[in-house]
Structure formats: structure tokens, C-alpha cells
Amino acid sequence: DWIMGNYIEEAVAKIREQVGDEEVILGLSGGVDSSVAAALIHRAIGDQLTCVFVDHGLLRLNEGDMVMDMFSGRLHAKVIRVDASELFLGALAGVTDPEKKRKIIGGLFVDVFKAEADKLKAGTGGHKGATFLAQGTIYPDVVESGGTKTKKATTIKSHHNVGGLPEQLGLKLLEPLRELFKDEVRELGVALGLPADMVYRHPFPGPGLGVRILGEIKPEYVKLLQRADAIFIEELRAARDASGKSWYDLTSQAFTVFLPVKSVGVMGDGRTYDYVVALRAVQTSDFMTADWAELPYSLLKKVSGRIINEVRGINRVTYDVSSKPPATIEWE
Ligand code: XMP
């Protein structure tokens, strides 16, 4: 609309003035904030922006390709895709402790991103090096790190969203979404031409499927979970309540969790001995507390039937009926 159009013009002018003829690096994750920041900055400075997309191998089914199609294919932005899945999965082999897993993923993420940023800082051929690091920081992030919100005394889970990177890299910060709330960021994303289903996607944690595979992460588990989760999300998007809203939009976050335990089942004349998954869907306004969602039985039935029939290796589907607190939203 007109107001958003105006906002974009102003934001674009501000970015151009701040950046001048310098070069900018942005860490693209596929999440809403970094995606909208990338689209806005690209609108302002085009090829002076290089996005770095680190694929840790713990993304959802086809997610890496979708990010590339959108930013490189459709927006024609410069995107470097770093396929680091072997590095991450190698480092995670044999590790079962949730906090250790998070630390490994977070630490490697910084290492890989820094290595790419260092190359871009150095510049190549006719290009001078990058001097700015762009981040999709939004207003609630600013408030939180400023200590205005009360900080919890104990860390329940270490988040791997990285602070202090610009200083470490010796880059100047560019944060064009700093004054916006989440819903404004989404509106801006749509106005910039990003697809609504990308902009209204449920949040996805930085460590990705790494915290949704309980205990040790194995490549086989990642593949099974990706396929089961894709079915759950597809059916949530397809199912609607009486008002016509999709169950995807009626929930705040929904996903599948891989349980590395085997249970007995029957399939045709045979006995199966396969893995279990749990479906998780919650409703919340702030993610600090959350209720499990009362999904229709017909929907759960369809999802369970499809997962068991289509994903060989999983023969049992359960539904998580725990609220937060005392359970957390993620299982690790
Ligand atoms: P929990 O499991 O603590 O999650 O109830 C609350 C919200 O935070 C998300 N989450 C993360 N997001 N990096 C993130 O960017 C992380 O390490 C991380 N851990 C949890 C979780 O998906 C939920 O939305």
C-alpha cells in the first residue's frame, strides 16, 4: 500500500546514504528477519550486497534450494551458499548432550560465516572488500539486549544467535529493521515482493533440526525427519477450520520431532521394528508460555497415516500434549 511504499522509499534512501559505494555482507538464514533485511538492502544497493547462506545440513526438506531460488533466482541477489553439512554432521557424530550439540552448531556456524566474511572483506579482482555487516535485528531484539526486559537468571537453553560478530569481524553494522516490530517486518516483506508463505512462516530455531532429533544426530535421522515434517506442514497448510483459516496459521509453531527409539508394528504380513516421531503444535503470543494446540483428530489421523505409509523407517506417530511450562516448545 501507499504507506508501506513510502516507508520503503525512505528506508532505501537511508541505506544508500549510510553505505555509499561500500560493500555489505549479510548472513541469510531463510528466516523472516534476515530475508526481509536482504530484500530491502538488495532493493537499495543491488550488487553491493553479498548474502552468505550457511547450510548446516539441519534445515527442512528442500529449504536450502528454496532460499537459493528466491534470492538468487528471483531477486537476482548475490548469494554464496556454503554447504557445510558434512562439517556439521561430522562434528556432531556421537554427541548426545543437548547443550553440547547447541554449542557445536553455534560455534561452527560462527567459524564458517567468519571464514566467508574474511574472504569478502579482502575483496577480489576489481572489487574492494566489504566494510559493512548487515543484520536482521528487529525492535524486540534491541529492547531485549538493552536489558529493558528482565533477563532470566538461569539459561535454560543456550541460543546460538550470534552476538558480537561485527566487532569480531571489524565491520560496521547495518540494521535497517531496528525500529520495526515483527508484524511490520512481515508487511514490509510482502511489500518488497517476498511470498506471503515465506514471510508468515513459523519461527525455526538456529540449530534447526539439530534440536529436533533427540540425542545423537545421524544423517539417516535427518532424512527421515525432513520427510515426516514436510508431510505434517503440508497437511497443516491444507486443513482449515470453520472460518476458513488454515491450521498452519492457527498455530504459532508446529514441527516434527525424531525419537531415536524403535517400536514394533505390522505392515502387510510383516512385522516392522522402526522409529517413532512426535508431532508438536503450539499456540502462544510470546513463546515464553505456550499451549499445545487442539488440532482436529481428522487432521492428526491424516498426518499419521501419510507419515507411516510414505516414510519407510517410521512406524509410529505420537502427538505431544505438553504445554510450556513445564515443557519447552522444542524438545531439546
Ligand atoms: P523453547 O524450546 O525454549 O523455545 O520453548 C522458545 C522459542 O525459541 C525458539 N528457539 C530458538 N531460536 N535459536 C533460535 O533462533 C535457538 O537456539 C533456539 N532455541 C529455541 C523455539 O523454536 C521457540 O520458538
Boltz pocket constraint, residues with backbone or C-beta under 6 A from the ligand:
constraints:
  - pocket:
      binder: B
      contacts: [[A, 157], [A, 158], [A, 159], [A, 160], [A, 161], [A, 203], [A, 204], [A, 205], [A, 206], [A, 207], [A, 253], [A, 287], [A, 324], [A, 327], [A, 328], [A, 329], [A, 330], [A, 331], [A, 332]]
      max_distance: 6.0
